[in-house]
Amino acid sequence: MKVVITDDEIQIRKGLKMKVDWEEEGFQIVGEASNGKETLDLLNSIDVDIVITDVRMPIMDGIEFAKQANRKFPNVKVVVLSGYSDFEYVRSSLVEGVKDYLLKPVAPDELIHALYRIRSELEEEKRKKLETEKMNKLVHNQLEEMKQQYLLHLAKEELSELKGTLERLQQLQLNEFTSKDVNVQFFTIEMRTKDPQLLKELWLPFMMLCKEIAREYHNTYCFYDANYTNMLHFIHRLDCDKGQQTTFIVDRVQKHVKNYLKIETVVGIGKIVTGLKEFKSGYISALLSWSQSKLGTHSQVIDGTINQELYEFSPDVEKRLVNSIENISIHDFKHNMKGILGETNNQSMMSFSFAASRVLFLLSSLATKYNLDTNERHQLIWNCQQSIWQLNTQHTVIDQLSKLAELVIKKIQDARCSSNGSEIVENVREYLNKHYASEISLTSLSEQFHINNAYLSELFKQHVGQNFSDYLIQVRMEKAKEFLLDRQLKIIDVAYLVGFSNSGYFSTVFKKHIGKTPAEFRKEITK
């Protein structure tokens, strides 16, 4: 603990220094001053924990110093010394920032006890501050993780009703992507080395470095897709320079990874796309660019903006594919897929690979929706990706996509035909846990999972012990409690993040379930 002694009499200062074995007791005298103004100047230049000051001094007395120090340096604790005639007056003045009042001449044990009390208080304050900072960091990281997951969702999953998607982007503070004319570009970066163990060791530093660089550029985000090992993906909103900045960011990432991590990288740059509905096209084009890289561990950049010929994958085509799977018809799926990937389409190999990737994303999304998390599923997805990237194995790709579709259909069939409905309820729970901030009704859920809404309601209550709306509110309240730990988020921000468009209604629901208003809860946990 660093201490400054302030008194206009040099002999008093010397006496105080001799009363305590400062270093032995864990304190260090880092400065002396003859009045309050000199002490304030010292506080501007060095870190100080405690100031021991006399009351009566020229230029600026101890009381005025304590007032100004409390305003400018609230973390500094002040101990005031006064003579007998001033003691009661000084002690009753209740100056903020003064932690103790001692009567002169000060007994050594009295001074030591005062210092101990202040040290304990400072240590407790620092502990609470560290805990708060840790909590804020965890909540901030959680918010960043939610942003990344939602960007991945937009790049790979079914695009939900547009209004709800735009609202969710605003809730996650991703407003830059809400414009229908937004131009974005995806690019994919892979670490490469001959040593697999080194890839594992460098994954976390690589991810942290990429995210740090992304934060330095306006409207640029970095996210991870578990289906692609040793790779990170960027989405960048283009400014008026029409993408020149994208290549600048790519160059910077490659140089930093090579300089700091001593490893090579391969980058695939996707085509420029416009609007949310084209995010999938942009993401896949970045992956396809990357797939054209040469084997080996030397750094490469493959710019896919040169090749603009890609299959037009309309929402109607996607809907037909989804319906064929959820209606448990592999025949309809193969028929629809043949219309997209069949040889009669007269499409290029690149266009075929793009369309096949879109089908693979769709099947992966459905597999996730129905909790199909098996080794067979992951192996099929990986094999299919490899076949697509080879650009010359059309029949193999179609065969592997069909096998994956059959696997998903069987999972859906098993869930719907389970004797007690437990699997379908678990699928619905997982959906609610993931999409709790969206506008969800029993009707929309029943449509999502192709099941009668009355039957779904009965099943959910039977297996979970509460109806779906109560369960959804419970999930939202638990998430709200986590977000309220971050004081940088306003109450209305928390309300939006957990699916409430009105902060007043959010506060009412929160108090009903938690017993306190959001403001009261935050004050209690962060004080």
TIKEVO-123824 format. One line per field, with one value per residue (C-alpha): residue in three letters; chain; y, x, z negated. Coordinates in nm, 2 decimals. Last residue first. Layout:
BEGIN
resn	(Ala, ...)
chain	(A, ...)
v	(Y, ...)
u	(X, ...)
w	(Z, ...)
END
This chain:
BEGIN
resn	(Lys, Thr, Ile, Glu, Lys, Arg, Phe, Glu, Ala, Pro, Thr, Lys, Gly, Ile, His, Lys, Lys, Phe, Val, Thr, Ser, Phe, Tyr, Gly, Ser, Asn, Ser, Phe, Gly, Val, Leu, Tyr, Ala, Val, Asp, Ile, Ile, Lys, Leu, Gln, Arg, Asp, Leu, Leu, Phe, Glu, Lys, Ala, Lys, Glu, Met, Arg, Val, Gln, Ile, Leu, Tyr, Asp, Ser, Phe, Asn, Gln, Gly, Val, His, Gln, Lys, Phe, Leu, Glu, Ser, Leu, Tyr, Ala, Asn, Asn, Ile, His, Phe, Gln, Glu, Ser, Leu, Ser, Thr, Leu, Ser, Ile, Glu, Ser, Ala, Tyr, His, Lys, Asn, Leu, Tyr, Glu, Arg, Val, Asn, Glu, Val, Ile, Glu, Ser, Gly, Asn, Ser, Ser, Cys, Arg, Ala, Asp, Gln, Ile, Lys, Lys, Ile, Val, Leu, Glu, Ala, Leu, Lys, Ser, Leu, Gln, Asp, Ile, Val, Thr, His, Gln, Thr, Asn, Leu, Gln, Trp, Ile, Ser, Gln, Gln, Cys, Asn, Trp, Ile, Leu, Gln, His, Arg, Glu, Asn, Thr, Asp, Leu, Asn, Tyr, Lys, Thr, Ala, Leu, Ser, Ser, Leu, Leu, Phe, Leu, Val, Arg, Ser, Ala, Ala, Phe, Ser, Phe, Ser, Met, Met, Ser, Gln, Asn, Asn, Thr, Glu, Gly, Leu, Ile, Gly, Lys, Met, Asn, His, Lys, Phe, Asp, His, Ile, Ser, Ile, Asn, Glu, Ile, Ser, Asn, Val, Leu, Arg, Lys, Glu, Val, Asp, Pro, Ser, Phe, Glu, Tyr, Leu, Glu, Gln, Asn, Ile, Thr, Gly, Asp, Ile, Val, Gln, Ser, His, Thr, Gly, Leu, Lys, Ser, Gln, Ser, Trp, Ser, Leu, Leu, Ala, Ser, Ile, Tyr, Gly, Ser, Lys, Phe, Glu, Lys, Leu, Gly, Thr, Val, Ile, Lys, Gly, Ile, Gly, Val, Val, Thr, Glu, Ile, Lys, Leu, Tyr, Asn, Lys, Val, His, Lys, Gln, Val, Arg, Asp, Val, Ile, Phe, Thr, Thr, Gln, Gln, Gly, Lys, Asp, Cys, Asp, Leu, Arg, His, Ile, Phe, His, Leu, Met, Asn, Thr, Tyr, Asn, Ala, Asp, Tyr, Phe, Cys, Tyr, Thr, Asn, His, Tyr, Glu, Arg, Ala, Ile, Glu, Lys, Cys, Leu, Met, Met, Phe, Pro, Leu, Trp, Leu, Glu, Lys, Leu, Leu, Gln, Pro, Asp, Lys, Thr, Arg, Met, Glu, Ile, Thr, Phe, Phe, Gln, Val, Asn, Val, Asp, Lys, Ser, Thr, Phe, Glu, Asn, Leu, Gln, Leu, Gln, Gln, Leu, Arg, Glu, Leu, Thr, Gly, Lys, Leu, Glu, Ser, Leu, Glu, Glu, Lys, Ala, Leu, His, Leu, Leu, Tyr, Gln, Gln, Lys, Met, Glu, Glu, Leu, Gln, Asn, His, Val, Leu, Lys, Asn, Met, Lys, Glu, Thr, Glu, Leu, Lys, Lys, Arg, Lys, Glu, Glu, Glu, Leu, Glu, Ser, Arg, Ile, Arg, Tyr, Leu, Ala, His, Ile, Leu, Glu, Asp, Pro, Ala, Val, Pro, Lys, Leu, Leu, Tyr, Asp, Lys, Val, Gly, Glu, Val, Leu, Ser, Ser, Arg, Val, Tyr, Glu, Phe, Asp, Ser, Tyr, Gly, Ser, Leu, Val, Val, Val, Lys, Val, Asn, Pro, Phe, Lys, Arg, Asn, Ala, Gln, Lys, Ala, Phe, Glu, Ile, Gly, Asp, Met, Ile, Pro, Met, Arg, Val, Asp, Thr, Ile, Val, Ile, Asp, Val, Asp, Ile, Ser, Asn, Leu, Leu, Asp, Leu, Thr, Glu, Lys, Gly, Asn, Ser, Ala, Glu, Gly, Val, Ile, Gln, Phe, Gly, Glu, Glu, Glu, Trp, Asp, Val, Lys, Met, Lys, Leu, Gly, Lys, Arg, Ile, Gln, Ile, Glu, Asp, Asp, Thr, Ile, Val, Val, Lys, Met)
chain	(A, A, A, A, A, A, A, A, A, A, A, A, A, A, A, A, A, A, A, A, A, A, A, A, A, A, A, A, A, A, A, A, A, A, A, A, A, A, A, A, A, A, A, A, A, A, A, A, A, A, A, A, A, A, A, A, A, A, A, A, A, A, A, A, A, A, A, A, A, A, A, A, A, A, A, A, A, A, A, A, A, A, A, A, A, A, A, A, A, A, A, A, A, A, A, A, A, A, A, A, A, A, A, A, A, A, A, A, A, A, A, A, A, A, A, A, A, A, A, A, A, A, A, A, A, A, A, A, A, A, A, A, A, A, A, A, A, A, A, A, A, A, A, A, A, A, A, A, A, A, A, A, A, A, A, A, A, A, A, A, A, A, A, A, A, A, A, A, A, A, A, A, A, A, A, A, A, A, A, A, A, A, A, A, A, A, A, A, A, A, A, A, A, A, A, A, A, A, A, A, A, A, A, A, A, A, A, A, A, A, A, A, A, A, A, A, A, A, A, A, A, A, A, A, A, A, A, A, A, A, A, A, A, A, A, A, A, A, A, A, A, A, A, A, A, A, A, A, A, A, A, A, A, A, A, A, A, A, A, A, A, A, A, A, A, A, A, A, A, A, A, A, A, A, A, A, A, A, A, A, A, A, A, A, A, A, A, A, A, A, A, A, A, A, A, A, A, A, A, A, A, A, A, A, A, A, A, A, A, A, A, A, A, A, A, A, A, A, A, A, A, A, A, A, A, A, A, A, A, A, A, A, A, A, A, A, A, A, A, A, A, A, A, A, A, A, A, A, A, A, A, A, A, A, A, A, A, A, A, A, A, A, A, A, A, A, A, A, A, A, A, A, A, A, A, A, A, A, A, A, A, A, A, A, A, A, A, A, A, A, A, A, A, A, A, A, A, A, A, A, A, A, A, A, A, A, A, A, A, A, A, A, A, A, A, A, A, A, A, A, A, A, A, A, A, A, A, A, A, A, A, A, A, A, A, A, A, A, A, A, A, A, A, A, A, A, A, A, A, A, A, A, A, A, A, A, A, A, A, A, A, A, A, A, A, A, A, A, A, A, A, A, A, A, A, A, A, A, A, A, A, A, A, A, A, A, A, A, A, A, A, A, A, A, A, A, A, A, A, A, A, A, A, A, A, A, A, A, A, A, A, A, A, A, A, A, A, A, A, A, A, A, A, A, A, A, A)
v	(-0.34, -0.54, -0.81, -0.59, -0.30, -0.52, -0.69, -0.36, -0.22, -0.54, -0.51, -0.76, -1.08, -1.29, -1.41, -1.12, -0.86, -0.98, -0.98, -0.62, -0.51, -0.66, -0.49, -0.16, -0.24, -0.30, -0.50, -0.80, -1.09, -1.15, -0.91, -0.64, -0.64, -0.64, -0.33, -0.16, -0.22, -0.05, -0.27, -0.13, -0.25, -0.61, -0.83, -0.76, -0.98, -1.29, -1.21, -1.15, -1.50, -1.66, -1.45, -1.54, -1.91, -1.88, -1.69, -1.96, -2.23, -2.04, -2.01, -2.38, -2.50, -2.64, -2.99, -3.05, -3.39, -3.36, -2.99, -3.03, -3.32, -3.14, -2.83, -3.03, -3.22, -2.89, -2.75, -3.04, -3.13, -3.02, -2.91, -2.55, -2.53, -2.65, -2.40, -2.11, -2.20, -2.23, -1.88, -1.76, -1.40, -1.45, -1.39, -1.75, -1.89, -2.12, -2.24, -2.25, -2.47, -2.70, -2.73, -2.81, -3.09, -3.23, -3.23, -3.42, -3.67, -3.73, -3.80, -4.09, -4.38, -4.22, -4.19, -3.82, -3.84, -4.16, -4.01, -3.70, -3.90, -4.13, -3.82, -3.68, -4.00, -4.03, -3.67, -3.75, -4.05, -3.84, -3.57, -3.84, -3.98, -3.64, -3.55, -3.89, -3.83, -3.48, -3.57, -3.32, -3.01, -3.16, -2.91, -3.07, -3.42, -3.28, -3.12, -3.44, -3.64, -3.39, -3.38, -3.77, -3.80, -3.55, -3.74, -4.08, -3.95, -3.85, -3.53, -3.53, -3.29, -3.23, -2.86, -2.95, -3.21, -2.96, -2.70, -2.96, -3.06, -2.69, -2.63, -2.94, -2.82, -2.48, -2.65, -2.86, -2.54, -2.38, -2.69, -2.71, -2.34, -2.40, -2.71, -2.51, -2.55, -2.72, -2.80, -3.15, -3.30, -3.28, -3.07, -2.84, -3.05, -3.36, -3.22, -3.18, -3.54, -3.67, -3.48, -3.59, -3.96, -3.91, -3.82, -3.77, -3.46, -3.28, -3.38, -3.29, -2.97, -2.85, -2.92, -2.75, -2.45, -2.42, -2.42, -2.16, -1.94, -1.93, -2.08, -1.90, -2.10, -1.91, -1.74, -1.44, -1.57, -1.28, -1.21, -1.55, -1.41, -1.69, -1.58, -1.81, -1.87, -2.18, -2.50, -2.73, -2.82, -2.55, -2.34, -2.40, -2.49, -2.14, -1.99, -2.24, -2.14, -1.77, -1.85, -2.04, -1.74, -1.49, -1.72, -1.78, -1.41, -1.34, -1.33, -1.07, -0.81, -0.76, -0.99, -0.93, -1.26, -1.46, -1.43, -1.76, -1.72, -1.97, -1.91, -1.98, -2.00, -1.81, -1.71, -1.34, -1.25, -1.50, -1.44, -1.07, -1.07, -1.29, -1.08, -0.76, -0.88, -1.00, -0.67, -0.48, -0.72, -0.64, -0.27, -0.27, -0.41, -0.14, 0.17, 0.31, 0.10, -0.27, -0.46, -0.73, -1.09, -1.29, -1.67, -1.87, -2.20, -2.47, -2.71, -2.63, -2.79, -2.60, -2.27, -1.98, -1.61, -1.28, -0.95, -0.63, -0.32, -0.08, -0.23, -0.26, -0.52, -0.76, -0.74, -0.84, -1.12, -1.26, -1.24, -1.41, -1.69, -1.75, -1.74, -2.00, -2.23, -2.22, -2.52, -2.73, -2.63, -2.71, -3.07, -3.12, -3.03, -2.99, -2.64, -2.44, -2.20, -2.13, -1.80, -1.75, -1.43, -1.30, -0.98, -0.76, -0.50, -0.38, -0.28, -0.43, -0.25, -0.45, -0.54, -0.23, -0.27, -0.55, -0.43, -0.78, -0.64, -0.46, -0.79, -0.97, -0.71, -0.75, -1.12, -1.10, -0.87, -1.10, -1.42, -1.68, -1.73, -2.11, -2.17, -2.11, -1.75, -1.61, -1.86, -1.80, -1.43, -1.53, -1.74, -1.46, -1.20, -1.45, -1.50, -1.13, -1.11, -1.39, -1.23, -0.91, -1.12, -1.28, -0.95, -0.78, -1.07, -1.05, -0.67, -0.71, -0.97, -0.75, -0.45, -0.66, -0.78, -0.42, -0.29, -0.57, -0.50, -0.13, -0.20, -0.43, -0.17, 0.10, -0.11, -0.20, 0.16, 0.27, -0.01, 0.10, 0.46, 0.36, 0.13, 0.41, 0.67, 0.98, 1.32, 1.43, 1.28, 1.05, 1.08, 0.79, 0.71, 1.06, 1.04, 1.24, 1.49, 1.41, 1.74, 1.57, 1.43, 1.77, 1.96, 1.70, 1.71, 2.08, 2.17, 1.84, 1.87, 1.71, 1.42, 1.32, 0.98, 0.99, 0.69, 0.73, 0.55, 0.87, 1.06, 1.38, 1.43, 1.26, 1.44, 1.78, 1.72, 1.57, 1.86, 2.11, 1.93, 1.90, 2.27, 2.43, 2.73, 2.70, 2.39, 2.31, 1.97, 1.74, 1.47, 1.09, 1.00, 0.64, 0.44, 0.65, 0.61, 0.89, 1.21, 1.36, 1.24, 1.44, 1.76, 1.69, 1.66, 1.99, 2.15, 2.00, 2.13, 2.05, 1.73, 1.40, 1.10, 0.73, 0.60, 0.22, -0.01, -0.38, -0.37, -0.45, -0.18, 0.09, 0.02, 0.27, 0.57, 0.69, 0.81, 0.99, 1.18, 1.28, 1.43, 1.61, 1.75, 1.88, 2.09, 2.17, 1.82, 1.57, 1.21, 1.00, 0.62, 0.34, 0.00)
u	(-2.29, -2.31, -2.56, -2.80, -2.80, -2.86, -3.16, -3.31, -3.27, -3.42, -3.72, -3.72, -3.92, -3.76, -4.07, -4.31, -4.03, -3.90, -4.25, -4.31, -3.96, -4.00, -4.34, -4.17, -3.88, -4.11, -3.98, -3.91, -3.71, -3.41, -3.17, -3.44, -3.51, -3.13, -3.09, -3.39, -3.22, -2.90, -2.60, -2.27, -2.36, -2.30, -2.44, -2.78, -2.70, -2.68, -3.01, -3.18, -3.07, -3.24, -3.55, -3.56, -3.54, -3.82, -4.03, -3.99, -4.08, -4.40, -4.49, -4.42, -4.65, -4.51, -4.40, -4.15, -4.27, -4.65, -4.66, -4.47, -4.68, -5.01, -4.90, -4.77, -5.10, -5.29, -5.05, -5.07, -4.72, -4.51, -4.21, -4.19, -4.57, -4.63, -4.37, -4.54, -4.88, -4.75, -4.60, -4.24, -4.12, -3.75, -3.53, -3.56, -3.43, -3.16, -3.32, -3.66, -3.52, -3.36, -3.68, -3.87, -3.62, -3.66, -4.03, -4.00, -3.78, -4.01, -4.32, -4.42, -4.41, -4.16, -4.32, -4.26, -3.90, -3.82, -3.96, -3.75, -3.44, -3.51, -3.56, -3.23, -3.04, -3.22, -3.12, -2.76, -2.76, -2.91, -2.65, -2.38, -2.52, -2.55, -2.19, -2.06, -2.25, -2.10, -1.74, -1.53, -1.52, -1.30, -1.45, -1.79, -1.64, -1.46, -1.78, -1.97, -1.72, -1.74, -2.11, -2.13, -1.87, -2.06, -2.39, -2.23, -2.06, -2.41, -2.57, -2.91, -3.07, -3.38, -3.30, -2.93, -3.00, -3.23, -2.96, -2.71, -2.96, -3.00, -2.62, -2.57, -2.83, -2.66, -2.32, -2.46, -2.58, -2.23, -2.06, -2.29, -2.22, -1.84, -1.87, -2.06, -2.43, -2.61, -2.91, -2.95, -2.68, -2.90, -2.81, -3.11, -3.39, -3.22, -3.25, -3.62, -3.67, -3.43, -3.62, -3.96, -3.85, -3.70, -4.04, -4.07, -4.29, -4.01, -3.76, -3.98, -4.09, -3.73, -3.64, -3.96, -3.88, -3.53, -3.65, -3.91, -3.65, -3.45, -3.11, -2.97, -2.66, -2.34, -2.15, -1.96, -1.61, -1.36, -1.50, -1.37, -1.03, -0.80, -0.53, -0.24, 0.02, 0.24, 0.16, 0.08, -0.21, -0.33, -0.64, -0.96, -1.15, -1.09, -1.28, -1.56, -1.57, -1.59, -1.87, -2.05, -2.06, -2.17, -2.44, -2.57, -2.57, -2.78, -3.12, -2.97, -2.92, -2.66, -2.37, -2.00, -1.83, -1.63, -1.26, -1.08, -0.77, -0.49, -0.27, 0.09, 0.23, 0.48, 0.22, 0.31, 0.46, 0.28, -0.06, 0.00, 0.09, -0.20, -0.45, -0.32, -0.34, -0.70, -0.79, -0.65, -0.82, -1.15, -1.07, -1.08, -1.43, -1.63, -1.45, -1.79, -1.80, -1.84, -1.99, -1.74, -1.82, -1.52, -1.48, -1.24, -1.08, -0.87, -1.16, -1.46, -1.79, -1.77, -1.82, -1.65, -1.72, -1.54, -1.71, -1.65, -1.88, -1.60, -1.25, -1.05, -1.28, -1.20, -0.83, -0.90, -1.12, -0.85, -0.59, -0.81, -0.90, -0.53, -0.42, -0.69, -0.61, -0.23, -0.19, -0.43, -0.26, 0.07, -0.04, -0.14, 0.22, 0.24, 0.11, -0.19, -0.43, -0.74, -0.91, -1.25, -1.38, -1.74, -1.83, -2.13, -2.34, -2.64, -2.93, -3.21, -3.06, -3.05, -2.68, -2.54, -2.80, -2.59, -2.66, -2.78, -3.14, -3.12, -3.02, -3.30, -3.55, -3.44, -3.47, -3.82, -3.93, -3.78, -3.96, -3.69, -3.39, -3.31, -2.96, -2.61, -2.50, -2.78, -2.72, -2.34, -2.42, -2.65, -2.38, -2.12, -2.36, -2.45, -2.07, -2.02, -2.30, -2.15, -1.81, -1.96, -2.13, -1.80, -1.61, -1.86, -1.84, -1.46, -1.48, -1.73, -1.51, -1.20, -1.39, -1.51, -1.16, -1.02, -1.29, -1.21, -0.84, -0.91, -1.13, -0.87, -0.60, -0.81, -0.86, -0.50, -0.39, -0.62, -0.48, -0.13, -0.20, -0.36, -0.07, 0.18, 0.00, -0.09, -0.01, -0.26, -0.61, -0.69, -0.99, -1.05, -1.18, -1.22, -1.35, -1.67, -1.62, -1.84, -1.78, -1.83, -1.48, -1.33, -1.53, -1.46, -1.09, -1.03, -0.92, -0.75, -0.52, -0.61, -0.50, -0.71, -0.68, -0.77, -0.84, -0.76, -1.01, -1.22, -0.93, -1.08, -1.40, -1.27, -0.94, -1.12, -1.31, -1.01, -0.79, -1.05, -1.05, -0.67, -0.60, -0.50, -0.26, -0.14, -0.21, -0.44, -0.60, -0.30, -0.29, -0.24, -0.30, -0.36, -0.36, -0.13, -0.04, 0.20, 0.18, -0.17, -0.17, 0.15, -0.02, -0.31, -0.06, 0.11, -0.24, -0.32, -0.02, 0.34, 0.38, 0.55, 0.58, 0.60, 0.58, 0.55, 0.32, 0.33, 0.37, 0.75, 0.78, 0.62, 0.80, 0.57, 0.62, 0.94, 0.76, 0.51, 0.78, 0.96, 0.63, 0.57, 0.93, 0.87, 0.58, 0.33, 0.19, 0.10, 0.22, 0.17, 0.12, 0.14, 0.00)
w	(0.49, 0.81, 0.71, 0.51, 0.75, 1.05, 0.88, 0.78, 1.13, 1.28, 1.04, 0.76, 0.67, 0.95, 1.13, 1.08, 1.07, 1.41, 1.57, 1.46, 1.56, 1.91, 1.94, 1.87, 2.10, 2.40, 2.70, 2.49, 2.64, 2.41, 2.58, 2.61, 2.23, 2.16, 2.38, 2.21, 1.87, 2.01, 2.08, 1.96, 1.61, 1.72, 1.44, 1.58, 1.88, 1.66, 1.48, 1.82, 1.94, 1.64, 1.70, 2.06, 1.99, 1.73, 1.97, 2.23, 1.98, 1.88, 2.25, 2.31, 2.04, 1.73, 1.60, 1.87, 1.99, 1.95, 2.01, 2.34, 2.46, 2.39, 2.57, 2.87, 2.89, 2.90, 3.15, 3.40, 3.51, 3.81, 3.60, 3.72, 3.77, 3.41, 3.28, 3.48, 3.34, 2.98, 3.02, 3.05, 3.11, 3.10, 2.79, 2.67, 3.00, 2.87, 2.55, 2.72, 3.00, 2.75, 2.56, 2.89, 2.97, 2.62, 2.66, 2.99, 2.83, 2.52, 2.73, 2.51, 2.76, 3.00, 3.35, 3.40, 3.28, 3.47, 3.79, 3.75, 3.69, 3.99, 4.21, 4.09, 4.18, 4.51, 4.60, 4.51, 4.74, 5.02, 4.97, 5.00, 5.32, 5.48, 5.38, 5.52, 5.85, 5.89, 5.81, 6.01, 5.80, 5.52, 5.28, 5.31, 5.23, 4.92, 4.80, 4.85, 4.65, 4.37, 4.36, 4.37, 4.09, 3.87, 3.92, 3.86, 3.55, 3.41, 3.31, 3.47, 3.23, 3.45, 3.53, 3.57, 3.83, 4.00, 4.02, 4.15, 4.42, 4.53, 4.52, 4.74, 4.99, 5.01, 5.06, 5.34, 5.51, 5.48, 5.60, 5.91, 5.99, 5.97, 6.19, 6.45, 6.51, 6.80, 6.58, 6.75, 6.52, 6.22, 5.92, 5.87, 6.03, 5.90, 5.55, 5.59, 5.70, 5.44, 5.17, 5.30, 5.29, 4.94, 4.82, 4.44, 4.46, 4.27, 4.54, 4.84, 4.67, 4.63, 5.00, 5.12, 4.90, 5.03, 5.39, 5.31, 5.13, 5.46, 5.51, 5.82, 5.91, 5.92, 6.20, 6.04, 6.08, 6.02, 5.67, 5.56, 5.46, 5.35, 5.10, 5.02, 4.75, 4.79, 4.60, 4.89, 5.11, 5.35, 5.27, 5.47, 5.15, 5.02, 5.30, 5.24, 4.87, 4.96, 5.22, 4.95, 4.72, 4.98, 5.11, 4.75, 4.68, 5.00, 4.81, 4.57, 4.84, 5.11, 5.19, 5.27, 5.38, 5.13, 5.04, 4.95, 4.73, 4.66, 4.36, 4.26, 3.90, 3.70, 3.44, 3.40, 3.74, 3.95, 3.78, 3.80, 4.17, 4.27, 4.07, 4.22, 4.57, 4.52, 4.37, 4.67, 4.91, 4.74, 4.75, 5.13, 5.11, 5.28, 5.15, 5.06, 4.75, 4.75, 4.45, 4.36, 4.25, 4.13, 4.10, 3.88, 3.97, 3.79, 3.83, 4.04, 3.92, 3.59, 3.77, 3.59, 3.62, 3.69, 3.73, 3.94, 3.93, 3.84, 3.83, 3.51, 3.37, 3.66, 3.57, 3.21, 3.33, 3.55, 3.28, 3.02, 3.27, 3.36, 2.99, 2.91, 3.21, 3.16, 2.94, 3.15, 3.48, 3.32, 3.25, 3.61, 3.73, 4.11, 4.08, 4.21, 4.04, 4.24, 4.31, 4.47, 4.62, 4.64, 4.82, 4.74, 4.92, 4.72, 4.95, 4.74, 4.44, 4.12, 4.13, 3.97, 3.69, 3.53, 3.17, 3.07, 3.02, 3.36, 3.53, 3.35, 3.47, 3.83, 3.81, 3.66, 3.94, 4.20, 4.09, 4.04, 4.26, 4.26, 4.14, 4.28, 4.30, 4.10, 3.82, 3.84, 3.78, 3.50, 3.33, 3.36, 3.21, 2.93, 2.86, 2.84, 2.59, 2.39, 2.41, 2.26, 1.99, 1.90, 1.92, 1.70, 1.45, 1.45, 1.41, 1.12, 0.96, 1.00, 0.85, 0.56, 0.48, 0.52, 0.28, 0.03, 0.05, 0.00, -0.31, -0.46, -0.39, -0.56, -0.87, -0.89, -0.85, -1.13, -1.35, -1.28, -1.37, -1.70, -1.77, -1.71, -1.93, -1.74, -1.90, -1.77, -1.76, -1.47, -1.23, -0.98, -0.63, -0.50, -0.14, -0.21, -0.49, -0.79, -0.97, -1.31, -1.33, -1.24, -1.51, -1.77, -1.70, -1.65, -2.01, -2.07, -1.76, -1.43, -1.20, -0.90, -0.73, -0.36, -0.13, 0.24, 0.47, 0.52, 0.68, 0.83, 0.63, 0.31, 0.34, 0.36, 0.04, -0.14, -0.04, -0.17, -0.50, -0.52, -0.46, -0.13, -0.11, -0.47, -0.69, -0.98, -0.93, -0.91, -0.64, -0.61, -0.24, -0.15, 0.18, 0.40, 0.77, 0.88, 1.09, 1.03, 0.67, 0.61, 0.74, 0.51, 0.22, 0.30, 0.30, -0.04, -0.22, -0.32, -0.11, -0.14, 0.10, 0.16, -0.19, -0.15, -0.35, -0.43, -0.81, -0.79, -0.52, -0.73, -1.06, -1.23, -1.46, -1.28, -0.96, -1.17, -1.36, -1.04, -0.91, -1.24, -1.23, -0.87, -0.99, -0.71, -0.72, -0.45, -0.45, -0.13, -0.15, 0.11, 0.00)
END
